[in-house]
Amino acid sequence: MPTTPPRPKPGRTIVNKPDGGFVFIPAAALLCLWQGYRNGQLEFLDVRVALASCEAAQRVRLAGYARTAVDAALLCRLTAATDTRRVRAALRRLEQAGLSAEELSGPRPSVQPYVRLLASDTAAMVANHRRRVPVPRRMLTFMAKCSRPAVVAVTLAHLLRGMYFRGGQCVGGGTCKASWIALVFALDLRTVKGARSAIVALGWITLEPTPQHLLNRYGPRFLIDMRWAAPDARQRPPPARENAPRTPPPEKDRNLSLRRSGNQNRPASGALTVAPSMADVTVPDLRNNARLEALYRDSLRRGMVRESESTRLAFFAAAEHALARGQRNVPGLFVAVVKRGLWSHITQEEEDRARRSLARLDFGADSLSLGRQTAEAFGASPKRVT
């Protein structure tokens, strides 16, 4: 009695074969490849070489050649590897891990050897791991050249959940939850969602509207495009745009202040005419006691400090500290000390120099003969400004 083909279900596509054909790969073998990569036995290139060997074997079979060994040069082209020695090393690692490319790329590879290699926890999470998955050859070629492990893992997950061979036909579609992919393939949930968005953007799968209660339990419904073709990797990138962002040219007519203009004919520090401001402090301001006093008054207006003799002394000491310790941005160090109140960074020597500067400013006394005027003006000061 002839078998009747299965009837299409919602969210499923049924074709005799996908465009480009397909190859059978045991589901347990796909899981074992990722298991070896996750455990460190295999490299990501090894996983791609194993997938490429299935495509290479199918090409050889369709060409009618007697296949004796895996062609490393063909695998090198399929994986876009730059050296055949890397491909041969990958084949040796696959052999040592029990995932021989020769056995995996057979016409109908055995399932049981890979079931025995599969970890029990992974087998428990993938109920249908004892079957063969009809993997579309175009997707197989895409995964062999893909350089993103997360994209390959998410693609394998959708193949396990949505690619079946029933009644002599290929059935594509199903449901796949992102948290299940993250658990089986040991990936971050955000990485899984990003990789799924990438394969959706490629057009290989299409996410279907799913009721919320089914979405919470099984994940979104997806539909596999059986006529999908990978984008041509040899296509040249589009030419650069003519209006690409560029560095803006200097504006010669910009009305800059004297401080920021870089004018070489700038007046000497003792004859500066621009009023000093805490918003634009320069080194000459810190070296000139009169301009430093103006900066102190400006900081009072801005509410940066409180008016007192001790604060005024600390302000002048901060200028001495910036001039002595600053290397790349002396004004920036001074403003930071004042704004944040970092008076504890000022040393006793810097405070003494500030006291002499204030005495010269207030009394016109020489720095070598302060005597009683300084003591009467400031009194006994602590060792460090607090």
Protein Blocks (a to p, Z undefined) as FASTA:
>chain_A
ZZddddddehiacdfbdghiaadddfklmmmmmmmmmnomacfklmmmmmmmmmmmmmmm
mnopacfbdcfklmmmmnopabfklmmmmmmmmmmnopafklmmmmbdcfklmmmmpcfk
lmmmmmklmbccdddfklmmmmmmpcbfklmmmmmmmmmmmpcceehiacedddddfklm
mmmnopafklmmmmmmmmmmnomaccddddfklmmmnopaddddfkbccddfkbccdddd
fkbccdddddfkbccdfklnopakbccfklcfbdcdfklccfklmmpmklmmmmmmmmmm
nomaccdfklmmmmmmmmmmmmmmpmklmmlmmmmmmmnopaklpcfklmmmmmmmmmmm
mnopafklnmmmlmmmnopadfbdZZ
